Amino acid sequence: CKAVVMVRPVEFEEAGRDPDPELGRERLHRQHRRMREHLRKIEVIARGIAHADRALALDSRNAEAFEVRGTLRYYKHLQGLAPDPNEAAELIRTAEEDLRQATTLDPGRATAWSTLSLLLYRTYNRVEANLAAQRAYAEDTYLSSAPDILHLLYATSWDLEQFVEAAKWCDVGRRRFPDAGKFIICQLWILATDVRDPDPERAWQLLGELERVMPETQREAARRHAQMIVALSIARAGYADSARRVIERSRAAREIDPRGELVGQEIVVRAMLGDRDEALRLMRLYLTSHPEHREGFTKANRWEFRRLREDPQYLALVGTGD
C-alpha cells in the first residue's frame, strides 16, 4: 500500500535506536495504529461522500444528501485529512455550499444549521455563524449538539462585543448544563465586562466550581487558564498589581502546557488589561514557537487586540493577511 510512506523511515530508525527496545516497539505500534486510523477515516469519508453523490444523482433536491456530503467534507478538513492547502480550502468551500443548500431545501434541518454555524465560526464569519447557531437552536432546542450551539452563541456574541447577548447565552448554557466546564469559563469572561459588577470573590468561587467538574487529567491546566481570567475581575475591582501577580502564578512549564495555550491566554488577558508591551513580547515568543497561528491573529480581528493593533510592532508580528 503506497500510503505506508506516511510513516517516515527516520521514525523507524529512531525507534530502533531507542535505549529501551520495548519502548521502541511500543512507539512503532502507536505509529502503526495512528496510520491505520488515519487511512480508515479517509476511506469512510470517501465512501460517505460517494454515497451522497449517488443520492444527489437520483434527486438533486435531496437535502439530507447535501447535509451528509457537506458534513463529511467539513469533518475531513477539521481532522486535518487534507494536508494540501488548496484541497483543504476547497473542502471548506464545498462543505459550506452543501450545508447552505441543505438548509435552503429544508430550513428545519437543525443539524445542518449546527454544522454550518461551526464551519462559519472557524472561517471567522462571526455574524453568519451566530445567525446559523440561532437557527439551529430555534429548530431543535434539545439537539444533541445543544451544548456546542449554546457555547457558539455565547462565543460569537462575545466576538461581536454583544456582551448582554453573550451573558444571556452563557447563562442559558449554565442552567441547562451545570457541570459543563465551558459554561463556567464563560461566566468568568462575562465577569470581566461591564455587564456584571466587579466581583473577584464570585470569580474565585467559579474557579472552585470549575476544578470540581473538570477531569483530573485536565484540572491543573484548566485551573491556570481560569486563574488568568479571574485576574481580570481582580483588576476591575481596582487591584491591578494583584491581578498581574495572579497571572504570573498561572504560567506553566511545557510539561503542563505543551502547546503553549496558556501563553495565548495570557496575551489576550494582557491586552485586555492594557499591558501592551508585555502582550507584544509574549506574542513574539508565541508566534516564534507556533508560526501556524499567525493567520488566526490576522483573520480573527479580535476586539481584545484593538489597542495592540495601533502599535507598529503588532503589524510586524502578524502581517496584514493580504
PyMOL commands that set and color helices and strands:
alter all, ss='L'
color gray80, all
select helices_A, chain A and resi 2-6+9-16+21-58+63-78+85-105+110-122+126-139+146-159+163-176+181-191+200-213+216-236+240-250+261-273+276-289+291-300+303-305+308-310+312-318
alter helices_A, ss='H'
color red, helices_A
deselect
rebuild
show_as cartoon
